[in-house]
């Protein structure tokens, strides 16, 4: 009853464990007693979903021979009192949540033959005292968190038959003493942190039937004498083995599984491997193997798995592989194979997966593939296949993946592909396919992924695609599809990835909620498609306050024409002023006044400047520029005004104009004056033109800033009706987005203030 108290979740599982109503514990669930002594000899509480811990009271069962608690949720540590059960021969605590060290008291169990502690969270080293158990035949400590090295003493147990240490964190090397386990048939140290090399005497482990040292960090070459092993499974994958595949492996007639994948092996595949007539699985992928695929592999009559992918193999696919009637998976992807697919591959009627992705294969798809009724995975992508996609592919009714992308297939998409009711993935992208997207695709009720991008497909998007309830990716971009986006697509509630960009679609993007989360990149490149993204033909309209009227546009155009004329006149008149500056002051009295506009000062005439500088006397010179002399003079304001005189003429930044406000309109074209009657606006426009001709480009406004100043000079038309709050918010957001486009927001304020200060 103490054991029951240490368990949890026992309400429905251990109802009969009740010493009050039933004192006959030998009748309790999972309890087996000796008929004579009535002592408990077996306790089997496996797979009852029990929680809690293993009670130390277990040690009171001195006659216990077998205990099985596997498949529960027991936590805590293995009690030391377990060592008191001296008669124990069988212990299975696997698949629980036990933690802590393996207690040394286990070594006291001299009758123990079977110890299974796998699938727990045990830590610490493997106790060397386990070698003191003379009858131990099975030791399974796999899938824990054990650390440290494998004790060499463990290898001297002549009785041990099964050693399972996979998926721990064991370190150290493979000891040459491992072959002292003369009774061992199962040796598994897969997925640890072992280093070093494979012992040279590995061929002496003649009792081994399964040798798995995969997924460690073992280096070096495969010893030649490994061929003396009589193992059925040789797994060396996932290490750092180098060198060539020893040809002697071809003499290991008992081999059923040979896995040398994911290493750094080089050289050709030994043709002698074709002698392995009992081998069902040959994994050589993920190495650096070169040369052709040996035709002799076609002699491996029992071969069901052949994976040669991710190497550097060359040549063609040998037709002899078509003799492998039991072949279930053929993976030749990511090599340098050329030529066509042998037509007799269709003789491999058991073929379930065929992958030649990433080679240089050409030709067409064999029509005999229609006979591969068991095929579920067909990947011919990233090759140079051409021709039409055969309609016969639609007869491979069990296909769940069809990938023909990255080839040169042409012609229309076969309508028969719509008959593949189990199809999950269809990728026909990056070919030269034309014609419409078949409406029959609506029959692909299991489909999850469709990609037909980068082709020349035309026609419309079939409304039948709206029947695809399981589709999550629909990729149609870079074709010539036209028409509207069917509203039926909004019924595809599983759709999370849609790309119909760069087609000729038109109309409006469906406004339904499940379409709102698609990014604008899903729709761009359709010039007649209407949606809420930049460049859409029906993007949000500008507020009326920002729309130029016809009269405003005419006024602006005529104003700029006037400015150009004024600049030409200024250049011409400035040349005449050269004669004035060289002659007497009387010569200039009858001429048009020279006006210098300065952002921070009032307007100065030429007479003012000559008077203030005493006819450009040398005593007012403050410096020399690259092409002019700089003078100073007292302005109408208390500041000093720097002036410059070219060695040829007065600088062209001077403008000949009417200085008096009442004569400004005399310089305006009569046609312009009809619509632009505000002289203040005209003066501001002139000053803006001067700012555009600043010598320092950094001081000039941008075209955006010029447009905004001109826009500010226009009278705002009265609104026809007050805009709604939603429109006001949208207008404000667009103003903010437009303002963020300028490189320096201060320019607009600066130039607008400058013009206002100088003009009014």
Beta strands, then each sheet from edge to edge (+ up, - down):
strand 1: 7-8
strand 2: 31-33
strand 3: 40-44
strand 4: 51-52
strand 5: 66-68
strand 6: 90-92
strand 7: 99-100
strand 8: 114-116
strand 9: 121-124
strand 10: 138-140
strand 11: 145-146
strand 12: 162-164
strand 13: 186-188
strand 14: 210-212
strand 15: 219-221
strand 16: 233-235
strand 17: 240-242
strand 18: 257-259
strand 19: 266-267
strand 20: 281-283
strand 21: 288-289
strand 22: 305-307
strand 23: 329-331
strand 24: 338-339
strand 25: 353-355
strand 26: 360-361
strand 27: 377-379
strand 28: 386-388
strand 29: 401-403
strand 30: 408-411
strand 31: 425-427
strand 32: 432-436
strand 33: 449-451
strand 34: 456-458
strand 35: 473-475
strand 36: 482-483
strand 37: 497-499
strand 38: 504-508
strand 39: 528-530
strand 40: 594-596
strand 41: 604-605
strand 42: 621-624
strand 43: 628-634
strand 44: 640-646
strand 45: 655-656
sheet 1: 1+ 4-
sheet 2: 2+ 3- 5- 6- 8- 10- 12- 13- 14- 16- 18- 20- 22- 23- 25- 27- 29- 31- 33- 35- 37-
sheet 3: 7+ 9+ 11+
sheet 4: 15+ 17+
sheet 5: 19+ 21+
sheet 6: 24+ 26+
sheet 7: 28+ 30+ 32+ 34+
sheet 8: 36+ 38+ 39+
sheet 9: 41+ 40- 45+
sheet 10: 42+ 43- 44+
end
